[in-house]
Amino acid sequence: MKVLMIIAPNNFRDEELLEPKALLEADGFRVLIASKGVSSATGMLGAKARVDLDLSSVKPSDYDAVLFVGGVGAKVYFNDPIALSIAKEAIKSCRAVGAICIAPSVLANAGLLKGKKATASISEKSNLELKGAVYTGEGVTVDGKIVTASEPSAAKDFGRAIIKLLKKTN
């Protein structure tokens, strides 16, 4: 199975990419990384990530899951038409859609969280609620095929929840 992780060109949150990615790969998933306009992205803590494809060439139907990684740089996707379109298409075609930290606002802004339980960084609580989400404040929240997580400390649990959901639906 293939998983796509979408990261900001700069200032993605290192552990929110690296920890779920390591868990997914250890479980046999192929993980690809997409970003906007770069071939290499830099995390808030200095991690470098090789970008496999540009956001503009992403076809969500090619993946079993599409995950949006947080970090302050993720704001670049909050109102990005391509990112919002990817989120909307992913919910239709993928087995799992996920976002961590501030990135659940991408899902909320795409209209995916209306009537859904979700969590995110506390800074995004009002946006999620404004867009119709039921904010839980939990470390990780799963509602149907949507997995959201609140912060870097939840990164491993986020990865485990994605794996569990993908195995359940396979």
C-alpha positions in Angstrom: 0.0 0.0 0.0 1.1 3.6 -0.7 0.8 6.6 1.6 1.4 10.2 0.6 2.6 12.6 3.2 2.3 16.3 2.3 4.8 18.7 4.0 5.4 22.4 3.8 8.4 23.5 1.7 9.8 25.0 4.9 9.1 24.6 8.6 7.2 21.3 8.6 7.3 19.7 12.1 10.1 17.2 11.9 8.7 14.5 14.2 5.2 14.7 12.7 6.8 13.6 9.4 9.6 11.3 10.6 7.8 9.3 13.3 4.7 8.3 11.4 6.8 7.7 8.2 9.1 5.3 10.1 6.2 3.4 11.6 4.5 3.1 8.2 7.6 2.0 6.4 8.4 -0.5 9.2 5.0 -2.0 8.6 5.6 -2.4 4.9 3.9 0.7 3.5 5.5 2.7 0.7 5.6 6.4 1.8 6.1 9.2 -0.7 6.5 12.9 0.2 4.9 15.8 -1.7 5.4 19.5 -1.2 5.0 22.7 -3.1 7.7 23.9 -5.5 10.8 22.2 -3.9 12.8 19.1 -4.3 14.0 19.2 -0.7 12.1 20.6 2.3 13.4 21.7 5.7 11.8 21.1 9.0 11.4 23.4 12.0 14.1 21.5 13.9 16.4 21.2 10.9 15.4 17.8 9.3 15.8 17.6 5.5 13.3 15.7 3.6 13.6 14.6 -0.1 10.4 15.5 -1.9 9.2 12.8 -4.3 6.6 14.9 -6.2 5.3 18.4 -6.5 1.8 19.1 -5.0 0.6 20.0 -8.5 1.1 16.5 -9.8 -0.5 14.6 -6.9 -3.4 12.2 -7.8 -5.0 11.1 -4.5 -6.5 8.1 -6.1 -2.9 6.7 -6.5 -2.7 6.3 -2.7 -4.3 4.4 0.1 -3.9 7.4 2.5 -3.1 11.1 2.2 -1.6 12.8 5.3 -1.0 16.5 5.9 1.9 17.1 8.2 1.9 20.1 10.6 4.4 22.7 11.7 4.1 26.4 11.2 4.8 26.0 7.5 1.6 24.1 7.0 -0.3 27.4 6.9 0.9 27.6 3.3 -1.8 25.0 2.5 -4.7 26.5 4.6 -6.3 28.2 1.5 -4.2 26.7 -1.3 -6.6 25.5 -4.0 -4.5 22.5 -5.0 -4.1 21.3 -1.3 -7.9 21.8 -0.7 -8.7 19.9 -3.9 -6.3 17.1 -2.9 -8.0 16.8 0.5 -11.5 16.7 -1.2 -10.4 14.1 -3.7 -8.6 12.0 -1.0 -11.8 11.7 1.1 -13.5 10.2 -2.0 -10.8 7.9 -3.2 -8.5 7.0 -0.3 -9.0 4.6 2.6 -7.6 7.1 5.1 -7.1 10.9 5.3 -5.1 12.4 8.1 -3.7 15.6 9.4 -1.7 16.5 12.5 -0.9 19.7 14.6 -2.2 22.8 12.6 -2.8 20.8 9.4 -6.3 19.6 10.4 -7.3 23.2 9.3 -6.6 22.1 5.7 -9.2 19.4 6.1 -11.6 21.8 7.8 -11.1 24.5 5.1 -11.8 21.8 2.5 -15.1 21.0 4.2 -14.2 17.5 5.3 -14.7 18.0 9.0 -18.3 19.2 9.1 -20.1 17.0 11.6 -16.9 15.0 12.3 -15.0 14.6 15.5 -11.5 16.0 15.1 -8.5 17.3 17.1 -5.7 19.7 16.3 -3.3 22.1 17.9 -5.4 24.3 20.3 -4.6 27.2 18.0 -6.8 25.7 15.3 -9.8 24.8 17.6 -11.9 27.8 16.7 -11.3 27.3 12.9 -12.3 23.6 13.2 -15.4 24.5 15.1 -16.3 27.3 12.7 -16.1 24.8 9.9 -18.5 22.4 11.7 -16.1 20.0 13.4 -16.7 18.6 16.9 -13.3 19.5 18.5 -12.2 16.7 20.9 -8.9 18.1 22.2 -7.6 14.5 22.3 -4.1 13.4 21.2 -5.5 11.5 18.3 -9.1 11.3 17.0 -10.5 8.9 14.4 -13.9 9.5 12.8 -14.6 7.2 10.0 -11.6 7.4 7.7 -10.4 10.7 9.0 -7.5 10.7 11.5 -6.5 13.9 13.2 -3.8 14.5 15.8 -3.0 17.4 18.1 0.7 17.9 18.4 4.2 16.5 17.9 3.9 14.3 21.0 1.0 12.5 19.3 3.0 11.7 16.1 3.6 8.0 16.9 0.0 7.5 18.0 -1.1 9.3 14.8 1.1 6.9 12.7 -0.3 3.8 14.6 -3.9 5.0 14.1 -3.3 5.4 10.3 -1.8 1.9 10.2 -4.7 0.4 12.1 -7.3 2.1 9.9 -5.5 1.0 6.7 -5.3 -2.6 7.9 -8.9 -2.6 8.9 -10.1 -1.4 5.5 -7.8 -3.6 3.5 
